[in-house]
Structure formats: structure tokens, C-alpha cells
């Protein structure tokens, strides 16, 4: 299959080699040409508009609504499409932008499949992503071989692409709340002299024995926050959840607390760290006893 990939960041760099390994012909565009040059067997596109002509599938993994709008809409790239490709949108973007883009894809003769993922770059490098896919059945069927190449499971969420994006936003909201809950719980244990590492080892192997709790619990226990998923992007997704909730008059009081923590973390310079660094914002509220334990 002839594929164009737009947005070769850390996730894209982990995904594209799997597509090449499965025999697909991949061309790519990135704001930093050196990111494409670092990928073996991948041709470089000079502009995003080249992606929508002469390719069967266009995959985009861009950071946010603003990037999607600038690269695909304002540039005229989508409007210039020829040949009826399927657009596989792997970005986590707002339901409002998804709704705006659907008729534009219809006008351009382009199929639309939303396919945001659960997983950090290390998971993508192992082709173990969980992929949330929604779109017209014919379009989804065309891209399933690609999704099978890069993920361990594709979760079909119906014909409306909004459903895939709202599921991703809600799932990420739950991860931030899990991080907050571990931060607060370990602050409590540390205030009574029980180190976070001891407590989190117990709960992430028993009550909450799942990848998110285990991965981020380990980060919190070791106070190591090398970016897997940047905290600034976590804040972006928290804001998407806030706006999506407001649009349907849904109250998310717990999420509001976490969003304020994320905003504080970004203000204090942690935006480039892994989003588990949110724990460092929670601990100053825990009192002197917890701080003394963490300082040992």
C-alpha cells in the first residue's frame, strides 16, 4: 500500500518502521526534515499537500487542533486531494474539530477514520498500541491492515469519528486522575513514614495491577520523569475534556482538580517531563512529614 505520513514526532518515528517492515511504501513530511531523514526506507514529501495526491492512505499524527488546522486546512492540503485516499487521523483532537473536518473530507472525496491510540512511544516501538478506530466501515476496512501492523488491538467504536476522539480524551482524563490518586495516596503514606515505593509496589501489583498504574507508579516512586508522554500534552488533553464536557453540560469536578494541578506543573517548568511529574505538584501539599520521607 502507498502511504503518506504527516507528523513524524516521537510517536511517528516509532510507528513508521512497522509500516515499512510490512512492505508498505511510505513517504513522510515533518516540520523538521531531519526527522524523516532518520527513517530508513522512507521518502520525504516536500509539503503536506503532496500527501493527498498519489497515496492510498494519508496518516496524520499532529500535536493538537492548531497543528491539524494549520497543516491540513489552512494550507489547502486537504482541499487539494486527488484519487480518493483514506485519511487516518491519529491525533488527539477536539470533537468540535472532528465535526468540522468531516464535511470537508466529504467535499474533497477523502475517507475519514479517527484512530487515536493508547500507548507511549516505547509501546509503539513494540507495535503494541491499543487503537481506537471510528469511521465509515468501508474506510476502516481499507486501513485495518495498517492498524494491525502497528498495534496489538484495534477497538471499533462505530461510524462517527467523534466517538474515537472522545474515548481517547476520556481515557487520558482517567490516567491523569490515576496519577493524581497515586500522588495523593503516597503523600498520605509518606506522612506516616511509609515510603512511596513500598506502598505503590503493593497497590500496583494488587488493587491496581494494570499498565498505567504500574508505569506511572514506578515513575512516582523513583521520582524519574523522563518524557514518555509530555505533561504539556496531558494538559492539552485535559483542556479538551473540559471543553467537550462544557459543550454537553457535563460536570467533571475531579478532572477540574487535576487540570489545575497540570496547569501548575506547566507553570513551574515541568511541561516537558512525563505527565507523572504531576505527582511533584501534589506532594508540596502533603506537609513536612511526607517531604521528609521523600528527601531520604
BAFI-3210 file (N, C-alpha, C; in Angstrom, 3 decimals, decimal comma, padded with zeros to 6 digits):
// residues 296
n [1|2|3|4|5|6|7|8|9|10|11|12|13|14|15|16|17|18|19|20|21|22|23|24|25|26|27|28|29|30|31|32|33|34|35|36|37|38|39|40|41|42|43|44|45|46|47|48|49|50|51|52|53|54|55|56|57|58|59|60|61|62|63|64|65|66|67|68|69|70|71|72|73|74|75|76|77|78|79|80|81|82|83|84|85|86|87|88|89|90|91|92|93|94|95|96|97|98|99|100|101|102|103|104|105|106|107|108|109|110|111|112|113|114|115|116|117|118|119|120|121|122|123|124|125|126|127|128|129|130|131|132|133|134|135|136|137|138|139|140|141|142|143|144|145|146|147|148|149|150|151|152|153|154|155|156|157|158|159|160|161|162|163|164|165|166|167|168|169|170|171|172|173|174|175|176|177|178|179|180|181|182|183|184|185|186|187|188|189|190|191|192|193|194|195|196|197|198|199|200|201|202|203|204|205|206|207|208|209|210|211|212|213|214|215|216|217|218|219|220|221|222|223|224|225|226|227|228|229|230|231|232|233|234|235|236|237|238|239|240|241|242|243|244|245|246|247|248|249|250|251|252|253|254|255|256|257|258|259|260|261|262|263|264|265|266|267|268|269|270|271|272|273|274|275|276|277|278|279|280|281|282|283|284|285|286|287|288|289|290|291|292|293|294|295|296]
n.u [000,846|000,469|001,545|001,189|002,688|002,118|003,643|006,043|006,907|007,931|006,181|005,398|007,873|008,280|006,225|006,272|008,463|007,358|005,363|006,897|008,331|006,335|006,066|004,923|004,849|006,216|005,933|006,888|006,202|007,516|007,844|010,463|012,831|014,947|013,930|012,489|014,542|015,931|014,615|014,646|014,167|012,125|010,560|010,884|008,400|007,822|005,911|002,855|000,628|001,373|000,876|-001,774|-002,198|-001,800|-001,465|-002,702|-003,498|-003,495|-001,789|-002,035|-000,362|-000,446|000,196|-001,931|-005,107|-004,514|-002,232|-003,228|-005,150|-003,554|-001,707|-003,260|-005,740|-005,656|-003,492|-004,445|-004,028|-005,747|-007,951|-006,828|-006,830|-006,608|-007,773|-009,116|-008,148|-007,901|-008,077|-006,348|-006,659|-004,702|-004,261|-004,932|-007,617|-010,044|-013,561|-015,091|-013,465|-013,208|-015,874|-016,065|-014,256|-015,260|-017,321|-015,651|-013,853|-015,611|-016,336|-013,864|-013,585|-012,411|-011,890|-012,589|-011,109|-010,977|-008,381|-007,054|-004,611|-003,862|-000,974|002,547|005,587|007,485|005,849|004,642|006,886|007,123|005,000|002,552|000,338|-002,899|-005,605|-008,043|-010,674|-012,805|-015,230|-016,568|-017,524|-016,397|-014,146|-012,709|-012,182|-010,379|-008,081|-007,440|-005,368|-003,077|-003,409|-003,312|-000,646|000,683|-000,345|-001,567|-004,226|-007,220|-009,809|-013,062|-015,243|-017,594|-019,358|-019,080|-016,549|-016,084|-016,525|-014,264|-012,375|-013,477|-013,441|-010,687|-009,945|-011,419|-010,283|-007,596|-008,078|-008,797|-006,334|-004,778|-006,129|-005,632|-002,876|-002,891|-004,298|-002,496|-000,387|-001,519|-002,231|000,247|001,462|000,017|000,779|003,512|003,506|003,080|005,358|005,760|007,412|006,866|007,609|007,371|004,639|003,412|004,334|002,886|000,119|000,077|000,506|-001,598|-004,440|-004,550|-003,470|-002,393|-001,197|-000,986|-001,112|001,084|003,263|003,306|003,206|005,691|007,357|006,646|007,393|010,160|010,778|011,417|011,159|011,448|010,430|007,700|005,089|004,468|003,950|002,830|001,299|-000,522|-001,895|-003,029|-004,868|-006,452|-007,661|-009,113|-010,946|-012,289|-013,519|-015,084|-016,826|-018,137|-019,515|-021,580|-022,801|-021,790|-020,636|-017,414|-015,939|-013,722|-011,851|-011,387|-009,874|-007,501|-006,771|-006,094|-003,837|-002,158|-001,864|-000,492|001,855|002,919|003,365|005,446|007,546|007,545|006,487|007,750|008,392|007,532|004,045|003,516|004,951|003,226|002,788|004,692|003,655|001,536|002,695|003,892|001,695|001,366|002,534|005,081|006,027|005,698|007,326|009,813|010,202|010,373|012,706|014,716]
n.v [-001,186|002,252|004,861|007,970|009,813|012,184|014,264|013,481|012,869|011,839|009,660|009,086|008,408|005,994|004,454|004,415|002,689|000,107|000,035|000,165|-002,214|-004,050|-004,000|-001,795|001,140|004,037|007,500|010,614|013,589|016,192|018,910|019,180|018,284|016,541|014,614|012,919|012,082|010,412|008,028|004,829|003,720|005,468|007,934|011,482|013,962|017,084|018,905|019,104|018,968|017,247|014,788|014,102|013,419|010,792|008,789|006,012|005,952|008,424|009,209|010,989|012,377|014,664|017,323|018,805|020,610|023,094|022,550|020,618|022,128|024,141|022,660|020,963|022,178|025,119|025,307|024,296|021,692|019,428|020,137|019,925|017,308|014,298|011,390|009,980|009,152|007,491|009,120|008,725|009,664|010,140|011,828|013,305|015,134|017,824|017,110|019,054|019,990|017,627|017,286|019,525|018,891|016,656|017,168|018,569|016,649|015,005|016,721|016,866|014,340|012,403|009,695|009,357|008,350|008,182|007,551|007,598|006,702|004,515|004,500|004,919|006,186|004,057|001,842|001,950|001,403|-001,302|-002,200|-002,415|-000,892|000,180|000,803|003,158|003,130|004,772|005,352|005,365|002,110|000,976|002,599|002,117|-000,617|-000,553|000,479|-001,250|-003,289|-001,723|-000,750|-003,150|-003,687|-001,903|-001,992|-003,788|-004,294|-003,276|-001,249|-001,086|001,584|002,409|004,340|007,081|009,386|011,089|009,598|007,992|009,909|011,149|009,024|008,648|011,072|010,931|008,632|009,457|011,437|009,841|008,612|010,773|011,275|008,920|009,175|011,423|010,299|008,349|009,998|011,514|009,448|008,269|010,441|010,534|008,078|008,515|010,648|009,313|007,909|005,714|004,776|005,922|004,137|001,583|001,448|001,913|-000,237|-002,313|-001,630|-001,418|-003,954|-005,357|-004,195|-002,344|-003,467|-002,817|-001,597|001,310|002,252|000,823|001,689|004,524|004,664|003,599|005,602|007,703|006,648|006,446|008,976|009,755|011,223|011,112|011,970|010,179|010,511|013,753|016,176|018,626|017,948|016,330|018,264|019,635|017,688|017,522|020,004|019,680|017,786|019,346|021,283|019,680|018,592|020,890|021,595|019,768|020,150|018,695|017,816|017,737|017,416|016,185|015,986|018,665|019,431|018,011|019,162|021,759|021,140|020,207|022,535|024,089|022,594|022,927|025,681|025,748|024,763|022,066|021,056|019,672|017,261|013,796|013,065|011,996|013,481|015,178|014,341|015,622|018,085|017,585|016,690|018,874|019,785|018,004|018,219|018,579|016,101|014,152|015,269|015,016|012,255|011,781|013,088|011,465]
n.w [000,000|-000,722|001,191|002,888|005,453|007,867|010,152|011,844|014,721|018,005|018,387|015,733|014,632|015,870|014,885|012,030|011,100|011,425|009,485|007,170|007,472|007,022|004,355|003,105|001,054|002,043|002,382|003,841|005,771|007,764|010,063|010,771|008,648|009,122|010,788|009,159|007,484|009,160|009,132|007,831|004,494|003,796|001,904|001,396|001,700|000,179|000,939|002,872|001,156|-000,877|000,164|-000,185|-002,772|-005,008|-003,119|-001,277|001,374|003,854|006,699|009,655|012,396|014,410|016,777|018,037|017,949|016,740|015,199|013,426|012,092|010,895|009,294|007,674|006,948|006,731|005,025|002,693|001,997|002,424|000,832|-001,668|-002,409|-004,349|-006,067|-004,085|-001,392|001,868|004,924|007,775|010,889|013,494|015,532|018,758|019,058|019,300|019,723|018,440|016,337|014,886|014,040|012,417|010,412|009,088|006,985|005,261|004,426|003,017|000,932|-000,330|-001,271|000,325|002,468|005,976|008,901|012,308|014,554|017,214|019,756|022,559|024,351|024,776|023,131|023,487|023,659|021,167|019,608|019,978|018,616|019,989|020,455|021,600|019,645|018,877|016,841|014,556|012,091|008,717|007,656|005,298|004,872|007,230|006,948|004,831|005,999|008,036|007,747|008,106|010,694|012,058|011,707|013,334|015,877|018,827|019,240|017,657|018,485|017,622|017,295|016,157|013,582|013,721|013,738|015,909|018,179|018,629|019,290|021,566|023,293|023,579|024,784|027,174|028,264|028,641|030,496|032,662|033,161|034,054|036,413|037,754|038,170|039,839|041,997|042,898|043,611|045,721|047,493|048,070|049,227|051,590|052,788|053,097|054,866|057,168|057,430|055,712|052,866|049,480|047,436|048,595|049,248|046,691|045,221|046,332|045,771|042,980|042,194|043,094|043,901|041,776|039,352|036,567|033,361|033,221|035,922|036,900|035,313|035,735|038,467|039,138|038,119|039,846|042,343|042,011|041,360|038,765|035,700|032,903|029,680|028,522|027,800|027,283|029,847|029,144|026,935|028,201|029,660|027,514|026,635|028,901|028,821|026,491|027,398|029,318|027,635|025,944|027,809|028,740|026,447|026,362|028,771|030,993|034,182|035,582|038,206|039,585|037,526|037,092|039,292|038,797|036,378|037,180|038,687|036,655|035,160|037,011|037,195|034,615|034,691|036,492|035,105|034,301|031,990|029,888|030,984|031,786|032,158|034,639|036,388|037,511|040,080|041,616|042,033|043,670|046,070|047,594|048,996|050,982|053,440|056,043|057,040|055,009|053,068|054,297|054,274|051,503|050,984|051,896]
ca.u [000,000|001,229|001,108|001,843|002,629|002,353|003,866|006,970|007,483|008,402|005,271|005,512|009,153|008,147|005,194|006,605|009,253|006,497|004,706|007,922|008,648|005,236|006,107|004,224|005,701|005,891|006,531|006,556|006,510|007,610|008,386|011,919|013,177|015,888|013,166|012,191|015,817|016,400|013,818|015,104|013,169|011,027|010,799|010,461|007,475|008,229|004,824|001,711|-000,290|001,796|000,382|-003,153|-002,237|-000,952|-001,326|-003,955|-003,833|-002,723|-001,819|-001,544|-000,197|-000,040|000,136|-003,135|-006,029|-003,865|-001,345|-004,073|-005,761|-002,531|-001,054|-004,192|-006,836|-005,223|-002,539|-005,124|-003,592|-006,896|-008,773|-006,139|-006,778|-006,997|-007,666|-009,932|-007,458|-008,480|-007,289|-006,311|-006,307|-004,273|-004,099|-005,974|-008,126|-011,339|-014,746|-015,547|-012,677|-013,602|-017,148|-015,796|-013,479|-015,955|-017,846|-014,547|-013,359|-016,601|-016,188|-012,600|-013,585|-011,442|-012,456|-012,123|-011,109|-010,284|-007,680|-006,097|-004,071|-003,361|000,376|003,655|006,471|008,097|004,821|004,529|008,066|006,877|003,749|001,600|-000,641|-004,336|-006,047|-009,471|-010,991|-014,199|-015,413|-017,368|-016,985|-015,554|-012,866|-011,995|-011,689|-009,210|-006,881|-007,204|-004,036|-002,085|-003,606|-002,798|000,823|001,273|-000,960|-001,926|-005,669|-007,991|-011,130|-014,001|-016,156|-018,723|-019,164|-018,843|-015,172|-016,062|-016,522|-012,880|-011,661|-013,969|-012,946|-009,282|-009,909|-011,911|-009,276|-006,470|-008,542|-008,712|-004,924|-004,328|-006,726|-004,890|-001,611|-003,224|-004,672|-001,273|000,376|-002,143|-002,165|001,618|001,708|-000,552|001,607|004,800|003,284|003,127|006,647|005,849|007,862|006,002|007,992|006,801|003,183|002,998|004,589|001,755|-001,169|000,149|000,560|-002,801|-005,680|-004,491|-002,420|-002,578|-000,010|-000,886|-000,733|002,433|004,254|003,394|003,551|007,151|007,931|006,418|008,202|011,574|010,894|012,065|010,086|011,821|009,159|007,082|004,023|004,813|002,930|002,142|000,269|-001,558|-002,711|-003,820|-005,985|-007,344|-008,445|-010,084|-012,011|-013,073|-014,340|-016,078|-017,831|-018,927|-020,375|-022,747|-023,240|-021,373|-019,776|-016,251|-015,238|-012,405|-010,966|-011,038|-008,757|-006,288|-006,389|-005,386|-002,507|-001,375|-001,532|000,555|003,084|003,455|003,888|006,704|008,584|007,538|005,730|008,492|008,569|006,420|002,921|003,540|005,542|002,106|002,932|005,545|002,805|000,678|003,415|004,065|000,507|001,230|003,054|006,510|006,385|005,847|008,511|010,997|010,368|010,817|014,056|015,692]
ca.v [000,000|003,503|005,615|009,225|010,017|013,595|014,500|012,469|013,159|010,644|008,553|008,751|007,739|004,623|003,757|004,274|001,498|-001,077|000,082|-000,197|-003,632|-004,842|-003,903|-000,636|002,216|005,155|008,826|011,338|015,013|016,713|020,271|019,009|017,294|015,543|013,524|011,983|011,530|009,392|006,821|004,041|003,275|006,426|009,087|012,737|014,834|018,485|019,679|018,248|018,798|016,097|013,564|013,819|013,034|009,655|007,852|005,344|006,310|009,500|009,100|012,193|012,347|016,025|017,503|019,391|021,219|024,166|021,949|019,991|023,193|024,812|021,780|020,304|023,008|026,448|025,154|023,806|020,322|018,536|020,547|019,595|015,852|013,625|009,940|009,370|008,421|007,482|009,887|008,076|010,763|009,537|012,897|013,522|016,478|018,095|016,702|020,159|019,994|016,430|017,584|020,497|018,306|015,596|017,601|018,977|015,415|014,579|017,604|016,574|012,954|011,695|008,966|009,844|007,404|008,646|006,411|007,917|005,473|004,447|003,966|005,865|005,760|002,749|000,848|001,991|000,748|-002,743|-002,454|-002,895|000,155|-000,026|001,810|003,450|003,448|005,070|005,899|004,526|000,750|000,760|003,280|001,398|-001,877|-000,268|000,786|-002,249|-003,905|-000,802|-000,741|-004,431|-003,659|-001,001|-002,135|-005,142|-004,442|-002,134|-001,221|-000,425|002,394|002,890|005,080|008,506|009,595|011,773|008,626|007,582|011,008|011,387|007,905|008,919|012,187|010,435|007,710|010,234|012,072|008,835|008,404|011,884|011,102|007,828|009,754|012,255|009,454|007,747|011,065|011,840|008,294|008,098|011,545|010,114|007,043|009,106|011,471|008,387|007,238|004,602|005,323|005,751|002,948|000,397|001,479|001,794|-001,604|-003,132|-001,368|-001,638|-005,392|-005,976|-003,491|-001,618|-004,159|-002,550|-000,890|002,739|002,389|000,290|002,563|005,841|004,456|003,430|006,942|008,476|006,072|006,718|010,399|009,816|011,704|011,256|012,054|009,169|011,375|015,024|016,746|019,691|017,311|015,922|019,446|019,858|016,752|017,911|021,138|019,119|017,192|020,453|021,909|018,709|018,496|022,128|021,587|018,925|020,441|017,612|018,277|016,873|018,089|015,591|016,367|020,077|019,470|017,541|020,157|022,844|020,612|020,194|023,930|024,499|021,901|023,597|026,991|025,559|024,269|020,609|020,694|018,743|015,984|012,871|013,625|011,507|014,542|015,774|013,976|016,591|019,214|017,151|016,456|020,040|019,974|016,880|018,557|018,377|014,700|013,490|015,823|014,452|010,893|011,840|013,630|010,487]
ca.w [000,000|-000,791|002,362|003,262|006,902|008,197|011,568|012,344|016,026|018,702|018,091|014,318|014,403|016,359|014,109|010,608|010,760|011,324|008,186|006,183|007,657|006,457|002,903|002,565|000,527|002,919|002,248|005,067|005,919|009,125|010,096|010,811|007,625|009,637|011,394|008,068|007,008|010,107|008,943|006,687|003,527|003,738|001,032|002,025|000,999|000,300|001,549|003,221|000,026|-001,671|000,787|-000,592|-004,176|-005,320|-002,000|-000,923|002,752|004,485|008,156|010,320|013,851|014,747|018,229|018,616|016,992|015,991|014,200|012,398|011,287|010,090|008,326|006,756|006,462|006,295|003,925|001,497|001,696|002,310|-000,313|-002,923|-002,533|-005,587|-006,054|-003,046|-000,314|003,214|005,882|009,079|011,781|014,746|016,519|019,769|018,778|019,908|018,966|017,589|015,105|014,139|013,391|011,356|009,315|008,355|005,683|004,392|003,816|002,029|-000,228|-001,017|-001,717|001,168|003,592|007,276|010,009|013,512|015,161|018,280|020,360|023,917|024,339|024,653|022,044|023,721|023,325|019,709|019,036|020,058|017,883|020,987|020,721|021,520|018,688|018,940|015,448|014,239|010,761|007,830|007,653|004,124|005,096|008,293|006,392|003,986|006,795|009,078|007,667|008,671|012,139|012,549|011,653|014,328|017,190|019,256|019,080|017,194|019,106|016,721|018,095|015,373|012,342|013,967|014,199|017,203|019,272|018,907|019,943|022,923|024,101|023,902|025,733|028,463|028,788|029,148|031,728|033,718|033,501|034,904|037,740|038,390|038,638|040,993|043,137|043,437|044,263|046,999|048,385|048,554|050,158|052,865|053,416|053,478|056,055|058,297|057,435|054,760|051,585|048,312|046,678|049,242|049,092|045,297|044,769|046,776|045,110|041,540|041,951|043,656|043,607|040,512|038,581|035,138|032,854|033,547|037,322|037,115|034,663|036,343|039,865|039,199|037,952|041,065|043,415|041,758|041,018|037,454|034,845|031,505|028,960|027,677|027,298|027,909|030,702|028,409|026,118|029,142|029,914|026,298|026,627|029,999|028,330|025,547|028,204|029,884|026,605|025,487|028,866|028,741|025,256|026,651|030,144|031,868|035,272|035,836|039,317|039,831|036,422|037,263|040,249|038,122|035,374|037,866|039,018|035,415|034,834|037,955|036,817|033,432|035,118|037,234|034,208|034,141|030,795|029,049|031,667|031,695|032,905|036,017|037,213|038,233|041,493|042,305|042,394|044,772|047,318|048,467|049,826|051,908|054,759|056,290|057,266|053,715|052,408|054,947|053,782|050,100|050,937|052,382]
c.u [000,887|000,676|001,890|001,635|003,003|002,495|004,756|007,634|007,929|007,497|005,385|006,786|009,129|007,192|005,656|007,448|008,429|005,783|005,672|008,217|007,569|005,094|005,373|005,228|005,301|006,673|006,082|006,933|006,565|008,161|009,909|012,308|014,112|015,159|012,800|013,466|016,321|015,668|014,263|013,932|011,987|011,417|010,265|009,509|007,896|007,179|003,678|000,759|000,083|001,254|-000,966|-003,307|-001,289|-000,716|-002,694|-004,443|-002,917|-002,897|-001,285|-001,478|000,423|-000,443|-001,222|-004,003|-005,336|-002,968|-002,144|-004,663|-004,725|-002,016|-002,024|-005,234|-006,349|-004,263|-003,197|-004,781|-004,780|-007,723|-008,147|-006,138|-007,264|-006,905|-008,407|-009,198|-008,310|-007,528|-007,434|-005,782|-005,991|-004,017|-005,233|-006,433|-009,536|-012,477|-015,247|-014,774|-012,995|-014,893|-016,964|-015,125|-014,258|-016,558|-016,749|-013,922|-014,320|-016,475|-014,936|-012,546|-012,618|-012,182|-011,835|-012,252|-010,333|-009,658|-006,646|-005,707|-003,833|-001,992|001,394|004,589|007,117|007,129|004,636|005,700|007,934|005,623|002,678|000,570|-002,058|-004,904|-007,560|-009,901|-012,478|-014,266|-016,281|-016,708|-016,050|-014,175|-012,052|-011,417|-010,440|-007,937|-006,570|-005,843|-002,935|-002,191|-003,101|-001,271|001,430|000,725|-001,239|-003,431|-006,267|-009,398|-012,069|-015,077|-017,243|-018,337|-018,808|-017,426|-015,074|-015,926|-015,113|-012,150|-012,171|-013,548|-011,495|-009,176|-010,342|-010,906|-008,076|-006,839|-008,429|-007,255|-004,422|-004,901|-006,071|-003,564|-001,845|-003,547|-003,445|-000,426|-000,198|-002,013|-000,758|002,038|001,177|000,330|002,933|004,668|003,308|004,378|006,793|006,235|006,902|006,324|007,374|005,294|002,768|003,296|003,425|000,524|-001,115|000,334|-000,701|-004,053|-005,704|-003,365|-002,681|-001,445|000,106|-000,464|000,704|003,493|004,420|003,647|005,049|007,843|007,820|007,313|009,668|011,853|011,714|010,988|010,557|010,564|008,845|005,906|004,167|003,633|002,158|001,053|-000,861|-002,481|-003,589|-005,047|-006,966|-008,224|-009,474|-011,255|-012,905|-014,034|-015,428|-017,188|-018,740|-019,919|-021,648|-023,244|-022,971|-020,423|-018,668|-015,429|-013,867|-011,408|-010,533|-009,879|-007,458|-005,827|-005,641|-003,992|-001,610|-000,954|-000,417|001,890|003,728|004,060|005,231|007,761|008,621|006,832|006,417|008,746|007,380|005,281|002,783|004,231|004,468|002,202|003,754|004,767|001,935|001,434|003,676|002,867|000,423|001,786|004,503|006,890|006,598|007,093|009,794|011,253|010,908|012,247|015,124|016,461]
c.v [001,243|004,481|006,918|009,429|011,461|013,732|013,458|012,991|011,870|009,444|008,127|008,000|006,289|003,797|003,443|003,038|000,220|-001,121|-000,331|-001,692|-004,541|-004,640|-002,729|000,412|003,513|006,405|009,644|012,805|015,346|018,124|020,234|017,920|016,202|014,382|012,478|011,314|010,406|008,062|006,081|003,641|004,198|007,607|010,343|013,494|016,280|019,326|018,738|018,004|017,600|014,790|013,148|013,565|011,853|008,678|007,263|005,738|007,442|009,353|010,397|011,965|013,674|016,333|017,934|019,999|022,260|023,601|021,309|021,060|023,845|023,917|021,240|021,231|024,339|026,363|024,758|022,381|019,389|018,869|020,151|018,096|015,357|012,126|009,242|008,583|008,351|008,230|009,240|009,099|010,184|010,572|012,866|014,962|016,608|017,533|017,802|020,199|018,770|016,696|018,581|019,845|017,280|016,073|018,064|017,753|014,914|015,405|017,278|015,141|012,078|010,971|009,422|008,721|008,034|007,433|006,854|006,638|005,647|003,788|005,066|005,383|004,398|001,624|000,787|001,277|-000,766|-003,155|-003,006|-001,827|-000,418|001,132|001,939|003,933|003,688|005,750|004,961|003,160|000,504|001,383|002,565|000,095|-001,660|-000,072|-000,261|-002,940|-003,021|-000,775|-002,039|-004,439|-002,864|-001,206|-003,573|-005,374|-003,135|-002,263|-000,420|000,279|003,053|003,749|006,549|008,712|010,309|010,772|008,157|008,669|011,263|010,242|008,136|010,031|011,719|009,473|008,439|010,989|011,095|008,567|009,535|011,759|009,942|008,338|010,604|011,386|008,788|008,786|011,376|010,680|008,099|009,257|011,189|009,074|007,621|009,985|010,621|007,517|006,061|005,145|005,013|004,466|001,689|000,326|001,213|000,421|-002,512|-002,891|-001,605|-003,106|-006,103|-005,238|-002,859|-002,181|-004,008|-001,644|000,568|002,954|001,921|001,213|003,861|005,745|004,303|004,783|007,755|007,969|006,439|008,186|010,587|010,128|011,982|011,101|010,788|009,840|012,698|015,607|017,850|019,126|016,782|017,077|019,758|018,959|017,045|019,092|020,679|018,496|018,275|021,023|020,965|018,551|019,724|022,149|020,776|019,092|019,281|018,180|017,264|017,475|017,507|015,983|017,819|020,231|019,089|018,553|021,307|022,398|020,638|021,610|024,440|023,858|022,540|024,943|026,863|024,844|022,773|020,146|019,692|017,402|015,064|013,373|013,052|012,489|015,380|015,486|014,986|017,839|018,851|017,095|017,705|020,315|018,950|017,162|018,145|016,911|013,959|013,991|015,247|013,047|010,907|012,355|012,615|009,852]
c.w [000,000|000,241|002,474|004,751|007,189|009,711|012,200|013,616|016,679|018,432|016,635|013,998|014,878|015,509|012,693|010,300|010,660|009,973|007,081|006,258|007,089|004,949|002,294|002,086|001,241|002,514|003,446|004,974|007,407|009,047|010,142|009,809|008,140|010,305|010,357|007,581|007,896|009,940|007,686|005,802|003,371|002,865|001,710|001,116|001,226|001,018|001,891|002,057|-000,833|-001,104|000,228|-002,083|-004,377|-004,195|-001,677|000,464|003,202|005,993|008,743|011,818|014,250|016,179|018,759|017,527|016,122|014,894|013,079|011,482|010,363|008,967|007,279|006,151|005,913|005,116|002,610|001,139|001,508|001,070|-001,641|-003,218|-003,886|-005,384|-004,934|-001,992|000,948|004,126|007,246|010,075|013,156|015,843|017,533|019,637|019,325|019,069|018,036|016,280|014,260|013,368|012,243|010,153|008,500|007,034|004,720|003,714|002,745|000,763|-001,032|-001,532|-000,946|002,290|004,901|008,302|011,158|014,179|016,177|019,018|021,849|023,862|024,137|023,542|022,254|023,394|021,810|019,040|019,058|019,297|018,811|021,358|020,777|020,717|018,748|017,559|015,257|012,877|009,947|007,675|006,478|004,326|006,156|007,756|005,534|004,801|007,855|008,952|008,248|010,191|012,766|012,602|012,788|015,731|017,552|019,180|018,591|017,748|018,211|017,538|017,256|014,189|012,551|014,500|015,546|018,338|019,623|019,672|021,355|023,833|024,508|024,946|027,114|029,091|029,350|030,422|032,892|034,120|034,391|036,312|038,489|038,942|039,879|042,205|043,744|044,152|045,636|047,981|048,930|049,452|051,543|053,548|053,892|054,717|057,326|058,268|056,493|053,395|050,436|047,566|047,272|049,036|047,645|044,719|045,149|045,903|043,605|041,173|042,464|043,188|042,222|039,642|037,093|034,665|033,265|034,989|037,546|036,530|035,437|037,850|040,056|039,049|039,231|042,194|043,266|041,479|039,741|036,432|033,409|030,653|028,180|026,990|028,033|028,687|029,984|027,508|027,000|029,486|028,706|026,292|027,762|029,593|027,297|026,303|028,801|028,851|026,103|026,521|028,879|027,577|025,495|028,095|031,097|032,921|035,523|036,980|039,618|038,767|036,539|038,239|039,564|037,087|036,021|038,281|037,785|035,025|035,744|037,583|035,593|033,811|035,823|036,406|033,982|032,872|029,893|029,686|031,407|032,580|034,314|036,953|037,890|039,729|042,268|042,694|043,581|046,088|048,162|049,372|050,959|053,300|054,937|056,443|055,959|052,998|053,002|054,463|052,352|049,994|051,364|051,234]
res [x|x|x|x|x|x|x|x|x|x|x|x|x|x|x|x|x|x|x|x|x|x|x|x|x|x|x|x|x|x|x|x|x|x|x|x|x|x|x|x|x|x|x|x|x|x|x|x|x|x|x|x|x|x|x|x|x|x|x|x|x|x|x|x|x|x|x|x|x|x|x|x|x|x|x|x|x|x|x|x|x|x|x|x|x|x|x|x|x|x|x|x|x|x|x|x|x|x|x|x|x|x|x|x|x|x|x|x|x|x|x|x|x|x|x|x|x|x|x|x|x|x|x|x|x|x|x|x|x|x|x|x|x|x|x|x|x|x|x|x|x|x|x|x|x|x|x|x|x|x|x|x|x|x|x|x|x|x|x|x|x|x|x|x|x|x|x|x|x|x|x|x|x|x|x|x|x|x|x|x|x|x|x|x|x|x|x|x|x|x|x|x|x|x|x|x|x|x|x|x|x|x|x|x|x|x|x|x|x|x|x|x|x|x|x|x|x|x|x|x|x|x|x|x|x|x|x|x|x|x|x|x|x|x|x|x|x|x|x|x|x|x|x|x|x|x|x|x|x|x|x|x|x|x|x|x|x|x|x|x|x|x|x|x|x|x|x|x|x|x|x|x|x|x|x|x|x|x|x|x|x|x|x|x|x|x|x|x|x|x|x|x|x|x|x|x]
***
